[in-house]
């Protein structure tokens, strides 16, 4: 394609293959895709995102979408609706297969011990979270009921009416028809649990809220996502995906930010001819997430009320914008004023001091 050194993409997950897809579609350069684990060997799971302008292609491949979503606790529920930004479910295996085909590239499967010695590259291998970081860990079951059970027009993003004995725990329920759904038991704690806990939580939830409905499990998925800033601060211009700051620390959402990051890389290359990445999250959003997580860790008893306050403070379009990193200052201020003042003031002070301390340490 050219006499320039090929671009090396390290890692064949969402970030690596999404970038390869965009480069291949535009025939921008020669590529090498190097990975220690083929994309076909990755356990299938789903990614969720709200419709945004940079996600039009991904939306076309979504398995299902919902114009409404809800949050529930023992005191009631909050329902959001948005025709502009419906919530989507994308199956990882189908997206990765589509990306690999569009990229028209073969995976070179061998252990990756170091970046290439010459030529531009991007590294999508995730870095480990710091010890003691809060984790989002979950087990999900794809189920099929014997009779109609679900309202396929509304997704349940957080239902806290479940066992809270092990820490902040909620049920995530995405109905894809009247008889089929993905239901996940999800916790925010520092330690994953045995599979039996999640399975029993799902069974108890179905018995409590879909009493008398029999069902069978047709598939499972599980995962652990660090709720932390896991950026590669030493090589930020070559890092993509979670390594490149495309993981939202407060929620674990990454797909929308990965695609935003990829779009920015392509745009920058087309304007300058250079390959360079940067985090798709603003400094404001990173700081707000750190403050929110600080409150969750220091005051776990407040966790459910914080999420319900956030949901209650915003309308559907506003919430989608907030979660997708496009919130205006008006939306940001609505979320700030919805939170209890003193816990967040003290958390903001602590986070700011920590950031300043890290900067001074780096300067030395």
N, C-alpha and C positions, 0 to 999 in steps of 0.2 A: 504493500500500500504506500510506503514511503521509505526513504533511506534513514529516517530517524530511529533511534533505539525504541523498541517496543515498550509499551506501558505494562508493568506487572501489577496485577491485582492479587493480593494475598487474601485467601479466604473465599469460600463458596457459599456463604450464607446470604441473608437478605441484602446487606449492604454491598458485598462484593458482586453478586450477580445482578443487582439492580443497576449498579454502575456499568457493568459489562453490557447490559441490555441497551442502555442509552448510547454508549459509545458505538456498539455494533449497529444500531439502527441508523446512526448518522455517518458511519464509516469514518470516524475521526482519526483513528490510528490503528496500528497493529497492537495486539494485546497478548499477554500471557496470563493465564489464570492458574494460580498455584494454590493448592489446598492439601491439607493432611487428611481431610475427610470429604469424600464426594458428596455432592448435594443430594444424590439419591439415597444416601445412607442416613440422612437426618430424619429424625422422628417427625411425622407430620403434626402440625398444630395450627391454630388460627391466629390471625392478627386482626385487631379491631382498629377502626379509624373513622373519623367524621369526614364527610365529603368536603374537600377543599379544592381550589383551582389546580394545584399541582398534583392532584390525585385522580384526575379524570381517567387516565389509562388504567390505573389500579381498580377504580370503581367498576370498570367494564368487566373485570375478572372476578368481582366479588361473588361469593356464594349466596349472600342474602344481605338485605339492608332493612333498616327500621326507621320510620319517620318519628317514632316516639321512643323514649327510654325513661326508666324510673329508678328511684332510690327508696328503700324501705327500711324502717326500724319499727320498734314496738309501738311507737306513737302515731304512725301513719306512713304516708308516702309522698314523694315529690315527683311529678311527671313533667318531663320536658318534651316539646314537640318542635320539629324544624323540617320544613320542606327544602330549605336551602342547604342544610348540612345534615342529612340523614346519617345514621351510624351504620357502618359496613363491617361485614365479616369476610375475611379473605383467607383461603386455605393455603398454607405455606408451600406444600409440595407442588401445587398447581402453579403458583406464582414463580417458584424457583425454576420449574421446568420451562415455563413460558420465557423467562429471562434468558435461560441458557440457549434456547432455540433462537430467540431474537438476536442474541449476541453472536451466534454462529462461531462458537469457540469451544475448544475441548478443554476439560479440566486436566491439569497436570497434577497427579496425586503423588505426593512425596512429603516427608516431614519438612516443615518450614522452621528452620533454626535461626535465620537472620534475613533481613531485607536483601534484595539484589545488590550486587556491587556496582552496577552501572545502570543507567536509564531511570526514568521516572517510575514511581510505584505508589500504590495505596495499600494500606494494611488494615484489614477489617477484623483481625483476631481480637476478641474481647479481652480486656485486662481484668484481673481479679479485683473484687471490691476490697476495701480495707477491712481489717479484722474487726468484727463487732458491728458491721454495717447492718442496717435494717434490710430485710429481704422480703420480697413478695414471692411466696411459694404456693403452688396450687396443684390440684389434680382435678381433671375434668373428665366427664363421661358423655359420650354421644349416646343418647337414649331414644328409644321408640316406644310409644305407649300403645296399649291395645285399643284404646278409644280416644276420641278427641279430648285434648287436655289444655292446649296452649293457645294464647292469643298471639298469632304470628306477626301482629302489627306493632308490638311493643317489646323492647329488650329490657331486661332487668340488669342494670350495671352493678348495683350494690344492694343486697338485701341482708341486713344485719340481724335478722330474726333467726339466729343459729347459735350454736355453742360458742360462747366467748371465754371459756375457761383457759384456753391456751394462748390468748392474745387476740388482737383485733382480727375478726373473722367475718367474712361475708360470702354470700352465694352470688354467682354471676350466671345468668340464665339467658341464652340466646335461642329463642324458638324459631326454627326454620320452616315449620308447618304446624298444623293442628296436632300432629302426632310425633314430631321429631324436634329435638333440641340438643344444644350443648349446655351442660350444667357443670359449673366448676365450684369447688370449695377452695377459697383463697384466704390466706393469712398474711398479715404484715408483722413478722417477728424476726428475730435474729437467727432462728434455727428451724430448718424444715422438719416435718413430722413423718412418722411412718404412714404408708399408704392407707392403712386401715382407718386412720382418723378421718381423712378426707372422704373415703368411701362411705363411712358411717354417717358423716355429716350430710352427704347428698341423699342417702337413704332416709334419714330423719326429716330432711327438708321436704322431700317428695311425700312422705307419709303425712306431714303436718299441713302442707299447702295444696296437695293434690290427692287427698284422701280417697282411697278406694281405686285409684288408677294404677293398674299393673303396667310394668314396663320392662324392657330388656336393654342391656348395654350393648351397643354395636361398635364401640370404639373408645379408646381412652387417650388422654394426653396429660403431660405433667411438665412442670418447669419451675425454675428458680430465677428470679430477676432481682439484681441488686438495686435497692432504692438509694442510690448514692451517685456521686459525681465520679465516673470511672474514665475520664478522659486521659489520653496520653499527652501529658503536658510537656514532654520533652520533644515530641515530634508531631505537633498539632497539624502541620500542613500535609502530612501523609496519612493521617488517621481518619478512618471513616467508620460509620456505624456507632455502636456503643463506645468503641475506643475513641471515636472522634466527637463524642459529646452529643450523639443523636438519641440518647436514652433519657426520657424525662424522669428525673429522680423522684418526684413526688408521686408518680403514678405507674411507672414502668412502661408507658407507651413509647414505642420507638418507630413503628413503621412510617407514620406520617412524617417524622423528623428525618428519617433516613432518606425518604424521597425528596424532601425539601433540600437536604444537603447535596444529594446527587444532582438536582436541578441547578444548584448554585455552582457546583464544580463544572458542569457542562457549559453554563453561561460564561463563567470566568475564562474557560479555555477558548471558547469561540471569540471572545473579545481580545484576549492577550496572547493566546498560544501556549500559556503555561498551565500546568496541572497543579492545583492547590486546593486543599480542603480547609474548611473551618467549621466550628460547631454551629449547628442550625438554631441553637437555643440562645436567646439574648441573655446578657449579663443580669438583667432585671429578673427574668424568669428563673435563672439558676439561683439567684439570691433568695427569691421568694420561696422556691422549693426547699432550700436548705433551712430556712426559718420554719416552714411548715413541718418538715421532718424532725426538726429539733423539738418542736412542741409535741409531736406524736411520741417521740422517744422519752421525753421527760415527764409527760402527762398523759399516759396511755388511757386513763379513765375518761378523758375528754374526746377520744378519737372519733367515736361514732357521731357525737354531736357536731364535731368540726366538719365532717363530710356532709352531714345533713344540712348544716348552716350554709355551706358552700353551694349545695344544690338548690336550696331555697332562695338564695340571694340572686340567682341568675335565671334568665329565660333560656330557651333551647339554643337559639343562635349565639347568645353570649357564652353559654357554657361550652359549646363546640369550639368557639374562637379561643376561649381560655385554655382549653385542653390541647389545642392545636398550635399554640404559640403565636396567635394573631390578635390577642386581646388588646383593645385600646386602653388608654389610661382610665377612661370612664369605667370600663369593666373591671379593671384592676382595683380601682378605688371601691367599687361595690363589694368585691370579695374581701378587701381589707376591713371595711366597716362592718362586715357580717361576722367577723371573728371576734372572740373575747379579747379585750384590749391588753390587760396586764400580761397574760402568758405570751402573747406575741411581741409585746414591747421588750420583755426580758429575753426572749429568744432572738429577736433581731439584734439586740445589743451583743449577745454572746456570739452569734454567727459573725457579725461584723468584726469583733475583736479577733476571732479565729482567723478570718481571712487576712486581716492586717498582719497578724503574727506570721502567717505563711509567707506573705509578701516580703516581710523583713528577713525571714530565714532564707528565702530565695536570693534576695539582694546580697546577702553575705556570701 
